[in-house]
Amino acid sequence: MQAVPITATISEFKSRPNAVLDNVRESPVVLIQHGAPTAVLVDPMEWNRIAKRLAHQEAHTEALAALLRIDQGQEKTYTHKEAEELIAQLQKGQTGHVAA
């Protein structure tokens, strides 16, 4: 379960920016304008951690999708030797493959 987020109105942020920013060290701060969430302030170290974790999750998802395509026969895999031979053939223009 997530903790209740720290909130601050835009007026509070304008009148006491340092106090609001001090809270960012503890937890993200949701800025409220006209009763609705408008923005979220996040500590830079936390932002970097989140971005890195997201990048890893996206790479993992991409790898799993590739494995699924291979398993379903939608993509072919090559041994190292086959890849080297294919590359050599492509460089010489000797295959039926269309170069990208």
Stockholm file with secondary structure:
# STOCKHOLM 1.0

chainA/1-100         MQAVPITATISEFKSRPNAVLDNVRESPVVLIQHGAPTAVLVDPMEWNRIAKRLAHQEAHTEALAALLRIDQGQEKTYTHKEAEELIAQLQKGQTGHVAA
#=GR chainA/1-100 SS CCCCCEEEEHHHHHHCHHHHHHHHTTSCEEEEETTEEEEEECCHHHHHHHHHHHHHHHHHHHHHHHHHHHHTTSSCCCCHHHHHHHHHHHHHTCSSSCCC
#=GC SS_cons         CCCCCEEEEHHHHHHCHHHHHHHHTTSCEEEEETTEEEEEECCHHHHHHHHHHHHHHHHHHHHHHHHHHHHTTSSCCCCHHHHHHHHHHHHHTCSSSCCC
//
